[in-house]
Amino acid sequence: MGKVARMLMATPFTTVQSWWRKTFSAPTTDEITTLYRAWRNRFLWQRLRLWLWLALICLLSFALRDFYGLFFPFALQQLPEELRTQRLVIDVAMLASIIICFALHKTKLGRHRPDLLFLGSSWSISFASQLFATLTGFALPDTIGWSLLFLSQAVLMPVCWILHLLTQVSVLIYYFGVNTALGLKTLIPDHPGIYNVTFILYIFWFCTICDIGVYLYDRLQRSEFFARQELESAYQKLKVAEAKYRNIFENAVEGVFQSSPDGHYITANPALARIYGYSLAREVTANFTDIEQLYVDPNRRAEFVRLMEKYGSVSEFESQIYRQDGSIVWISEKAYAVRDEQGKLLYYEGLIEDITQRKQTEEELRVFFHAVSHDLRNPVLGTLMVLKNLLARSEENIVISRSILERMIQSSDRQLNLINSLMEAHLSEVQGIVLQRQAVQLLAVVEAAIADLEPLLAQNQAQLTNLVSADLPLVNADPTQLWRVFSNLIVNALKHNPPELLLTINATRKDKMIYCTVSDNGVGISQQQSDRLFDLYFRGTSIGNSVSLGLGLYLCKQIIHAHGGEIGVNSELDAGTTFWFTLPIS
């Protein structure tokens, strides 16, 4: 049952694949040979009709001559009297055979096997006179008839030289073989023998020249056919490529253009028309006769041309332009100069993207960072400095108790950390993590992170086991950013679990990566939480009333991805948690 189902499923796919290959793939040599043979058969079938008509007309002319000769003998009569009176019968027999070939020409057999019809028509003409002569008791060296037959076939049907050779050889074998075996003589008094040197040389060279001509023409036709097929295949590929390019050009999200050095658009796609506020692409090429007028800053076109002349291309060339309705938008251009073989500039070609929304966003972020830096961060820093100064002046009387000042300082520190994390998260989202890569020994990074967190580990009565080996290969990484990953994962475990937590850090080699883990025996994480744990601003439910923004794990993900690694978590409720990540070996 499964085999039948697979066969049924494979049939449509095979059909489509076969259609695609026949339509768009270049035909193989065997396929072209098969196509040429089919073409040659059609050519032979079509030329046979012309040859049969000519043969019929030719035989009718000779039949009229022989009919006239019965009543009014010609003055220079070459043939014996007995043959002259009987050759009209031969003419009628040959005419009948030609008419039969005409009838077969339109049949299925004639269309599919024109080679058989070729042989049949040729033999019916050549053997008719020979058989009649044999039955009458003499040999008939029909030099004129053979010459006309072989020559007309070579001229009108110059393909399949084997067929021509076969018709010639079969007639000559019959003439020389049968007449020699029966001991027949010709009726010509001067040359009663069936052959002589002149006759043999004439027949040999006449047939040889005809066959060589057919062979050479057939080879020429075959070469031209192969060339036409390859040209057609290349043309089909060109049509497909052109259609594909046209589809990409018409449906591209970015504006695609070609512009001349003197400042007008040669081509433009619909996306470019939409960016400029037009409904049709041809309106862009028609309306922009001077691209300089497009820019809000009229010097931008000159700057574009200057960069093109200097570098040959531009990237992220940002400018403000006027749309068709007069509104102003931001665009970014990527283009290059197209030159001919002599280096002469032909045109500029490239892409244009509407970056107005992005500009409004890179602006919104600037306002955001300004607000965070000045409206939030600076007051906290000021308050923190005042509190620390008050706390440091222990010799003076302070109305506020020391414990309250300490709590206020801790609160300010937390707020400052939150603000710094918030700014860093947004910077990494927009600009990505900036890495200072070097060959790093992982053990040194882990030991540094553990040493910095010793007070926090002691405060939470946690026990940490470091299984990272010094024999591990070096990793291609930023040591500061890796220190932050290990620190964040350790702090995250301490923050979400009760005291006396057992922590284990390990690292092993897997192919070309180092596989690192930070495990604990804590309360675990549900699958629902695990799926969102690395999302921006996500906070686990076990963190209670913490003021954390949930940025630590998000930043860990950003850092690991920037290194070309992966990060994840394996956990179950009441079964502990293991965070893992990979790093590339140096």
C-alpha positions as CSV (number, residue, x, y, z in Angstrom):
1,M,0.0,0.0,0.0
2,G,2.8,2.4,0.9
3,K,4.6,1.6,-2.3
4,V,1.5,2.3,-4.4
5,A,0.9,5.6,-2.6
6,R,4.5,6.7,-3.2
7,M,4.2,5.8,-6.9
8,L,1.0,7.9,-7.1
9,M,2.6,10.8,-5.4
10,A,5.7,10.6,-7.5
11,T,3.8,10.6,-10.8
12,P,2.7,14.2,-10.8
13,F,6.1,15.3,-9.6
14,T,7.8,13.3,-12.3
15,T,5.5,14.8,-14.9
16,V,6.1,18.4,-13.8
17,Q,9.9,17.7,-13.5
18,S,9.9,16.3,-17.1
19,W,7.9,19.2,-18.4
20,W,10.3,21.7,-16.7
21,R,13.3,19.9,-18.1
22,K,11.9,19.8,-21.6
23,T,10.9,23.4,-21.5
24,F,13.8,25.2,-19.8
25,S,16.7,22.7,-19.7
26,A,19.3,22.5,-22.4
27,P,18.7,19.4,-24.5
28,T,21.4,16.7,-24.3
29,T,23.3,15.4,-27.3
30,D,21.1,12.3,-27.5
31,E,17.9,14.4,-27.3
32,I,19.1,16.7,-30.1
33,T,20.0,13.6,-32.2
34,T,16.5,12.3,-31.7
35,L,15.0,15.7,-32.6
36,Y,17.2,15.9,-35.7
37,R,16.1,12.4,-36.9
38,A,12.5,13.4,-36.5
39,W,13.2,16.6,-38.5
40,R,15.0,14.6,-41.2
41,N,12.1,12.3,-41.5
42,R,9.7,15.2,-42.0
43,F,12.1,16.7,-44.5
44,L,12.4,13.4,-46.4
45,W,8.6,13.0,-46.4
46,Q,8.0,16.5,-47.7
47,R,10.6,16.2,-50.5
48,L,9.3,12.8,-51.5
49,R,6.1,14.4,-52.6
50,L,8.0,16.9,-54.8
51,W,10.1,14.1,-56.2
52,L,7.1,11.9,-57.0
53,W,5.5,14.7,-58.9
54,L,8.7,15.3,-60.9
55,A,9.1,11.6,-61.5
56,L,5.5,11.3,-62.7
57,I,5.9,14.2,-65.1
58,C,9.2,12.8,-66.3
59,L,7.8,9.4,-66.9
60,L,4.8,10.9,-68.7
61,S,7.1,12.7,-71.1
62,F,8.9,9.5,-71.9
63,A,5.6,7.6,-72.2
64,L,4.4,10.2,-74.7
65,R,7.7,9.8,-76.6
66,D,7.3,6.0,-76.8
67,F,3.6,6.2,-77.7
68,Y,4.5,8.6,-80.6
69,G,7.3,6.3,-81.6
70,L,5.0,3.4,-82.2
71,F,3.3,5.2,-85.1
72,F,6.0,7.6,-86.2
73,P,9.4,6.0,-85.7
74,F,12.2,8.5,-85.0
75,A,14.9,8.9,-87.7
76,L,17.7,8.1,-85.3
77,Q,16.3,5.0,-83.6
78,Q,18.9,3.6,-81.2
79,L,17.0,0.7,-79.7
80,P,16.2,-2.7,-81.3
81,E,12.8,-3.1,-82.8
82,E,11.5,-5.7,-80.3
83,L,12.4,-3.4,-77.3
84,R,10.9,-0.3,-79.0
85,T,7.5,-2.0,-79.3
86,Q,7.5,-3.2,-75.6
87,R,9.0,-0.2,-73.7
88,L,5.5,1.4,-73.5
89,V,4.5,-1.4,-71.3
90,I,7.5,-0.6,-69.0
91,D,6.4,3.1,-68.9
92,V,2.9,2.1,-67.9
93,A,4.2,-0.2,-65.1
94,M,6.5,2.6,-63.7
95,L,3.6,5.1,-63.8
96,A,1.4,2.7,-61.9
97,S,4.1,2.3,-59.2
98,I,4.4,6.1,-58.9
99,I,0.7,6.4,-58.4
100,I,0.8,3.7,-55.8
101,C,3.6,5.6,-54.0
102,F,1.4,8.8,-54.2
103,A,-1.4,6.9,-52.4
104,L,1.0,5.6,-49.7
105,H,2.5,9.0,-49.2
106,K,-0.6,10.3,-47.4
107,T,-1.0,7.2,-45.2
108,K,0.3,6.8,-41.6
109,L,3.0,4.4,-42.9
110,G,4.2,7.1,-45.4
111,R,4.4,9.7,-42.6
112,H,6.2,7.6,-40.1
113,R,8.4,5.6,-42.4
114,P,9.4,7.9,-45.3
115,D,12.6,5.8,-45.7
116,L,10.6,2.8,-46.8
117,L,8.6,4.9,-49.2
118,F,11.9,6.3,-50.6
119,L,13.2,2.8,-51.2
120,G,9.9,1.5,-52.6
121,S,9.5,4.4,-55.1
122,S,13.1,4.1,-56.2
123,W,13.0,0.3,-56.6
124,S,9.6,0.4,-58.4
125,I,11.1,2.7,-61.1
126,S,14.5,1.0,-61.4
127,F,13.4,-2.6,-61.2
128,A,10.4,-2.3,-63.5
129,S,12.5,-2.1,-66.6
130,Q,15.0,-4.7,-65.3
131,L,12.4,-7.3,-64.5
132,F,10.7,-6.8,-67.8
133,A,14.0,-7.2,-69.6
134,T,14.9,-10.3,-67.7
135,L,11.5,-11.9,-68.4
136,T,12.0,-11.0,-72.1
137,G,15.4,-12.6,-72.1
138,F,17.9,-9.8,-72.5
139,A,20.0,-7.4,-70.3
140,L,19.1,-3.7,-70.1
141,P,21.9,-1.3,-69.2
142,D,19.6,1.6,-68.5
143,T,22.4,4.2,-68.1
144,I,20.1,7.3,-68.8
145,G,17.3,6.0,-66.5
146,W,19.7,5.3,-63.6
147,S,21.4,8.6,-64.0
148,L,18.1,10.5,-63.9
149,L,16.9,8.5,-60.9
150,F,20.0,8.8,-58.8
151,L,20.7,12.4,-59.6
152,S,17.1,13.6,-58.9
153,Q,17.1,11.7,-55.6
154,A,20.4,13.3,-54.6
155,V,19.3,16.8,-55.5
156,L,15.8,16.7,-54.1
157,M,16.3,14.5,-51.1
158,P,19.9,15.1,-49.9
159,V,19.6,13.3,-46.6
160,C,20.2,9.7,-45.4
161,W,23.0,8.8,-47.7
162,I,22.7,5.2,-46.7
163,L,19.3,5.0,-48.5
164,H,20.8,6.4,-51.7
165,L,23.6,3.9,-51.5
166,L,21.2,1.1,-50.9
167,T,19.0,1.9,-53.9
168,Q,22.1,2.2,-56.1
169,V,23.8,-1.0,-54.9
170,S,20.6,-3.1,-55.1
171,V,19.9,-2.2,-58.7
172,L,23.6,-2.8,-59.8
173,I,23.7,-6.1,-57.9
174,Y,20.6,-7.2,-59.7
175,Y,21.9,-6.1,-63.1
176,F,25.3,-7.6,-62.8
177,G,24.4,-10.6,-60.7
178,V,21.1,-11.9,-62.3
179,N,22.2,-11.1,-65.9
180,T,25.6,-12.9,-65.4
181,A,23.9,-15.9,-63.7
182,L,21.4,-16.2,-66.6
183,G,23.9,-15.5,-69.3
184,L,21.9,-12.7,-70.8
185,K,23.2,-10.3,-73.4
186,T,22.2,-6.7,-74.3
187,L,20.4,-6.0,-77.5
188,I,23.0,-3.5,-78.6
189,P,25.0,-4.9,-81.5
190,D,28.1,-2.9,-80.7
191,H,28.2,-3.8,-77.0
192,P,26.4,-7.1,-76.4
193,G,28.1,-7.7,-73.0
194,I,26.5,-6.5,-69.8
195,Y,29.5,-4.4,-68.8
196,N,32.6,-2.7,-70.1
197,V,35.3,-0.5,-68.4
198,T,33.8,2.8,-69.5
199,F,30.3,1.8,-68.3
200,I,31.6,0.6,-64.9
201,L,33.7,3.8,-64.3
202,Y,30.8,6.0,-65.3
203,I,28.3,4.3,-62.9
204,F,30.8,4.1,-60.1
205,W,31.8,7.8,-60.1
206,F,28.3,9.0,-60.8
207,C,26.9,7.1,-57.7
208,T,30.0,8.1,-55.6
209,I,29.5,11.8,-56.4
210,C,25.8,11.7,-55.6
211,D,26.4,9.9,-52.3
212,I,29.2,12.2,-51.2
213,G,27.0,15.2,-52.0
214,V,24.2,13.8,-50.0
215,Y,26.5,12.9,-47.1
216,L,28.0,16.4,-46.9
217,Y,24.6,18.1,-47.1
218,D,23.3,15.8,-44.4
219,R,26.2,16.7,-42.1
220,L,25.8,20.4,-42.8
221,Q,22.1,20.2,-42.0
222,R,22.9,18.3,-38.8
223,S,25.4,20.9,-37.7
224,E,22.9,23.7,-38.4
225,F,20.2,21.9,-36.6
226,F,22.4,21.4,-33.5
227,A,23.3,25.1,-33.6
228,R,19.6,26.1,-33.9
229,Q,18.7,23.9,-31.0
230,E,21.4,25.4,-28.8
231,L,20.4,28.9,-29.9
232,E,16.8,28.1,-29.1
233,S,17.8,26.7,-25.7
234,A,19.8,29.8,-24.9
235,Y,16.9,32.0,-26.1
236,Q,14.5,30.1,-23.8
237,K,16.9,30.5,-20.8
238,L,17.2,34.2,-21.7
239,K,13.4,34.5,-21.7
240,V,13.2,32.8,-18.3
241,A,15.9,35.0,-16.9
242,E,14.4,38.1,-18.3
243,A,11.0,37.1,-17.0
244,K,12.5,36.4,-13.6
245,Y,14.4,39.7,-13.6
246,R,11.3,41.5,-14.7
247,N,9.3,40.0,-11.9
248,I,11.9,41.0,-9.4
249,F,12.1,44.5,-10.9
250,E,8.3,45.0,-10.9
251,N,7.7,43.5,-7.4
252,A,10.8,44.7,-5.5
253,V,10.2,46.6,-2.2
254,E,13.1,48.9,-2.9
255,G,13.1,51.4,-5.7
256,V,15.2,50.2,-8.7
257,F,16.6,52.7,-11.1
258,Q,19.0,53.5,-13.9
259,S,20.0,57.2,-14.3
260,S,22.1,58.9,-16.9
261,P,25.2,61.0,-16.1
262,D,23.4,64.1,-17.3
263,G,20.7,63.7,-14.6
264,H,17.5,61.9,-15.9
265,Y,16.0,58.5,-15.1
266,I,16.4,55.9,-17.8
267,T,14.3,53.2,-16.0
268,A,12.3,53.1,-12.8
269,N,10.2,50.4,-11.1
270,P,6.8,50.7,-9.5
271,A,8.4,50.8,-6.0
272,L,10.4,53.9,-6.9
273,A,7.3,55.6,-8.3
274,R,5.5,55.0,-5.0
275,I,8.4,56.4,-3.0
276,Y,8.3,59.6,-5.2
277,G,4.5,59.8,-5.0
278,Y,3.6,58.7,-8.5
279,S,1.2,55.9,-9.5
280,L,3.1,54.8,-12.6
281,A,6.8,54.0,-13.1
282,R,6.8,55.8,-16.5
283,E,5.8,59.0,-14.8
284,V,9.2,59.0,-13.0
285,T,11.2,58.7,-16.3
286,A,9.0,61.3,-17.9
287,N,8.9,64.0,-15.2
288,F,12.5,63.9,-13.8
289,T,14.6,65.5,-16.5
290,D,16.9,67.0,-13.9
291,I,17.4,64.7,-10.8
292,E,19.2,67.6,-9.0
293,Q,15.7,69.2,-8.5
294,L,14.6,66.1,-6.6
295,Y,16.8,66.8,-3.6
296,V,16.0,69.3,-0.8
297,D,19.7,70.1,-0.8
298,P,20.5,70.8,-4.5
299,N,24.2,69.9,-3.8
300,R,23.4,66.3,-3.1
301,R,23.3,65.2,-6.7
302,A,26.7,66.8,-7.2
303,E,28.0,64.9,-4.1
304,F,26.5,61.7,-5.5
305,V,28.3,62.2,-8.8
306,R,31.6,63.1,-7.0
307,L,31.5,59.9,-4.9
308,M,30.7,57.9,-8.0
309,E,33.7,59.3,-9.9
310,K,36.0,58.7,-6.9
311,Y,34.8,55.3,-5.7
312,G,32.6,53.8,-8.5
313,S,29.8,53.2,-6.0
314,V,27.9,54.6,-3.1
315,S,26.2,53.0,-0.1
316,E,23.8,54.4,2.5
317,F,23.8,57.7,0.6
318,E,21.0,59.4,2.7
319,S,19.2,62.5,1.5
320,Q,15.9,64.4,1.8
321,I,13.8,64.6,-1.4
322,Y,10.6,66.3,-2.5
323,R,7.7,63.9,-3.4
324,Q,5.3,64.7,-6.2
325,D,2.9,66.3,-3.7
326,G,5.6,68.5,-2.3
327,S,6.1,66.6,1.0
328,I,9.6,65.7,2.1
329,V,10.9,62.2,2.8
330,W,14.3,60.6,3.6
331,I,15.8,58.1,1.1
332,S,18.9,56.0,1.2
333,E,20.7,55.2,-2.1
334,K,22.9,52.2,-3.0
335,A,24.3,52.5,-6.5
336,Y,27.3,51.8,-8.8
337,A,28.6,53.2,-12.1
338,V,28.2,51.0,-15.2
339,R,30.9,51.5,-17.8
340,D,31.7,49.9,-21.2
341,E,34.8,48.0,-22.0
342,Q,36.8,51.2,-22.7
343,G,35.8,52.6,-19.3
344,K,33.3,55.1,-20.5
345,L,30.5,55.9,-18.1
346,L,27.2,54.6,-19.4
347,Y,24.8,55.1,-16.5
348,Y,24.2,54.7,-12.8
349,E,22.3,51.8,-11.5
350,G,21.1,51.0,-8.0
351,L,18.4,50.9,-5.3
352,I,16.5,53.5,-3.3
353,E,14.9,52.9,0.0
354,D,12.4,55.1,1.9
355,I,14.0,55.5,5.4
356,T,11.6,58.2,6.6
357,Q,10.1,55.9,9.3
358,R,13.6,54.8,10.3
359,K,14.7,58.4,10.7
360,Q,11.7,59.2,12.8
361,T,12.5,56.1,15.0
362,E,17.0,56.8,15.2
363,E,15.2,60.6,16.3
364,E,12.7,59.0,18.8
365,L,15.6,57.0,20.3
366,R,17.7,60.2,20.6
367,V,14.9,61.8,22.6
368,F,14.5,58.6,24.7
369,F,18.2,58.5,25.5
370,H,18.2,62.3,26.2
371,A,15.3,61.8,28.6
372,V,17.0,58.8,30.3
373,S,20.4,60.5,30.6
374,H,19.2,63.9,31.7
375,D,15.7,63.6,33.1
376,L,16.3,60.4,35.1
377,R,20.0,59.5,35.3
378,N,21.4,62.9,36.2
379,P,18.9,63.5,39.2
380,V,19.7,60.0,40.5
381,L,23.4,60.7,40.2
382,G,23.0,64.0,42.0
383,T,20.9,62.5,44.8
384,L,23.4,59.7,45.2
385,M,26.3,62.1,45.5
386,V,24.5,64.1,48.2
387,L,23.6,61.0,50.2
388,K,27.2,59.7,50.0
389,N,28.6,63.0,51.1
390,L,26.2,63.1,54.1
391,L,27.1,59.6,55.0
392,A,30.8,60.4,54.8
393,R,30.5,63.4,57.1
394,S,30.2,61.2,60.2
395,E,31.7,63.9,62.5
396,E,28.7,66.2,62.0
397,N,25.3,65.6,63.3
398,I,22.9,64.1,60.8
399,V,19.1,64.4,61.4
400,I,18.4,61.3,59.2
401,S,19.6,58.1,60.7
402,R,22.5,56.3,59.1
403,S,20.4,53.2,58.2
404,I,18.0,55.4,56.3
405,L,20.8,56.9,54.4
406,E,22.2,53.5,53.5
407,R,18.8,52.3,52.3
408,M,18.4,55.5,50.2
409,I,21.9,54.9,48.7
410,Q,21.0,51.3,47.9
411,S,17.7,52.5,46.3
412,S,19.6,55.1,44.2
413,D,22.2,52.5,43.2
414,R,19.4,50.1,42.1
415,Q,17.7,52.9,40.1
416,L,21.0,53.9,38.5
417,N,21.7,50.2,37.5
418,L,18.2,50.0,36.1
419,I,18.7,53.1,34.0
420,N,22.1,51.9,32.8
421,S,20.7,48.5,31.9
422,L,17.7,50.1,30.1
423,M,20.1,52.3,28.0
424,E,22.3,49.4,27.2
425,A,19.4,47.1,26.2
426,H,18.2,49.7,23.7
427,L,21.6,50.4,22.3
428,S,22.2,46.7,21.8
429,E,18.7,46.4,20.1
430,V,19.5,49.2,17.7
431,Q,23.3,49.0,17.1
432,G,24.0,45.4,18.2
433,I,26.6,44.3,20.8
434,V,30.1,45.7,20.0
435,L,32.7,43.0,20.6
436,Q,36.5,43.2,21.2
437,R,37.4,39.7,20.2
438,Q,40.6,37.9,21.2
439,A,41.7,34.4,22.0
440,V,40.4,33.9,25.5
441,Q,41.0,31.1,28.1
442,L,37.5,30.4,29.4
443,L,38.7,29.3,32.9
444,A,40.2,32.7,33.5
445,V,36.9,34.4,32.7
446,V,34.9,32.1,34.9
447,E,37.3,32.5,37.9
448,A,37.2,36.3,37.5
449,A,33.4,36.3,37.6
450,I,33.3,34.0,40.7
451,A,35.8,36.2,42.5
452,D,33.7,39.3,41.9
453,L,30.6,37.5,43.2
454,E,32.1,36.0,46.3
455,P,30.4,38.4,48.7
456,L,27.0,37.8,47.1
457,L,27.6,34.0,47.2
458,A,28.5,34.2,50.9
459,Q,25.5,36.4,51.6
460,N,23.2,33.8,50.1
461,Q,25.1,30.9,51.7
462,A,25.5,29.4,48.2
463,Q,28.1,26.9,47.2
464,L,29.6,27.1,43.7
465,T,31.6,24.3,42.0
466,N,33.8,25.2,39.1
467,L,34.4,22.2,36.7
468,V,35.9,24.3,33.8
469,S,39.2,22.8,32.8
470,A,42.3,24.8,31.9
471,D,42.9,22.3,29.0
472,L,40.0,23.6,26.9
473,P,40.8,25.2,23.6
474,L,40.8,29.0,23.4
475,V,37.6,30.7,22.4
476,N,37.3,33.7,20.0
477,A,35.4,36.1,22.2
478,D,35.2,39.3,24.1
479,P,36.4,38.5,27.7
480,T,34.5,41.4,29.3
481,Q,31.2,40.4,27.6
482,L,31.7,36.8,28.6
483,W,32.3,37.9,32.2
484,R,28.9,39.6,32.1
485,V,27.2,36.4,30.8
486,F,28.6,34.2,33.6
487,S,27.9,36.9,36.2
488,N,24.4,37.5,35.0
489,L,23.6,33.7,35.0
490,I,25.0,33.3,38.5
491,V,23.2,36.4,39.9
492,N,20.0,35.2,38.2
493,A,20.2,31.8,39.9
494,L,20.8,33.4,43.3
495,K,18.0,36.0,42.8
496,H,15.3,33.4,41.9
497,N,16.2,30.7,44.5
498,P,16.3,30.4,48.3
499,P,19.6,30.4,50.3
500,E,22.0,27.5,50.4
501,L,21.8,27.0,46.6
502,L,24.3,24.6,45.0
503,L,25.7,25.9,41.7
504,T,27.9,24.1,39.1
505,I,29.8,25.7,36.2
506,N,31.1,23.4,33.4
507,A,32.4,23.6,29.9
508,T,33.1,20.8,27.3
509,R,34.2,20.8,23.7
510,K,31.6,19.8,21.0
511,D,33.0,19.8,17.5
512,K,34.1,23.4,16.8
513,M,32.3,24.9,19.7
514,I,32.6,25.0,23.5
515,Y,29.4,24.0,25.3
516,C,29.1,25.9,28.6
517,T,26.6,25.3,31.4
518,V,25.5,27.0,34.7
519,S,23.4,24.6,36.7
520,D,21.6,24.9,40.1
521,N,19.5,22.6,42.3
522,G,16.8,25.3,42.9
523,V,13.1,25.6,42.4
524,G,13.2,25.2,38.6
525,I,11.3,27.0,35.9
526,S,8.0,26.1,34.2
527,Q,7.9,25.4,30.5
528,Q,5.8,28.5,29.9
529,Q,8.4,30.7,31.6
530,S,11.3,29.0,29.8
531,D,9.8,29.8,26.4
532,R,10.0,33.6,27.2
533,L,12.9,33.7,29.6
534,F,15.2,35.6,27.2
535,D,12.6,38.1,25.9
536,L,13.1,41.8,26.5
537,Y,11.6,43.0,29.8
538,F,10.4,39.5,30.8
539,R,10.4,38.9,34.5
540,G,9.9,35.5,36.2
541,T,7.1,35.1,38.7
542,S,9.5,33.8,41.4
543,I,11.3,37.1,41.6
544,G,8.7,38.5,43.9
545,N,8.6,42.3,44.3
546,S,12.1,42.9,42.8
547,V,12.5,46.1,40.9
548,S,14.5,44.3,38.1
549,L,13.5,45.1,34.6
550,G,14.3,41.6,33.4
551,L,17.2,42.7,31.1
552,G,20.0,40.4,32.3
553,L,19.0,37.3,30.4
554,Y,18.1,39.3,27.3
555,L,21.5,40.9,27.3
556,C,23.1,37.4,27.7
557,K,21.2,36.3,24.6
558,Q,22.4,39.4,22.7
559,I,26.0,38.8,23.7
560,I,26.1,35.1,22.8
561,H,24.4,35.6,19.5
562,A,26.9,38.4,18.7
563,H,29.6,35.8,19.3
564,G,28.0,33.4,16.8
565,G,26.7,31.0,19.5
566,E,23.4,29.8,20.8
567,I,21.9,30.0,24.3
568,G,19.0,28.2,26.0
569,V,17.7,26.7,29.3
570,N,16.7,23.2,30.4
571,S,14.5,23.1,33.5
572,E,11.5,21.6,35.3
573,L,9.7,22.7,38.4
574,D,11.4,21.5,41.6
575,A,14.2,19.9,39.6
576,G,16.7,22.7,39.2
577,T,17.8,24.7,36.2
578,T,20.6,24.5,33.7
579,F,21.5,27.5,31.4
580,W,23.6,26.5,28.4
581,F,25.4,28.4,25.7
582,T,27.9,27.8,23.0
583,L,31.0,29.7,21.9
584,P,33.2,29.3,18.8
585,I,36.7,27.9,19.3
586,S,39.4,30.3,18.3
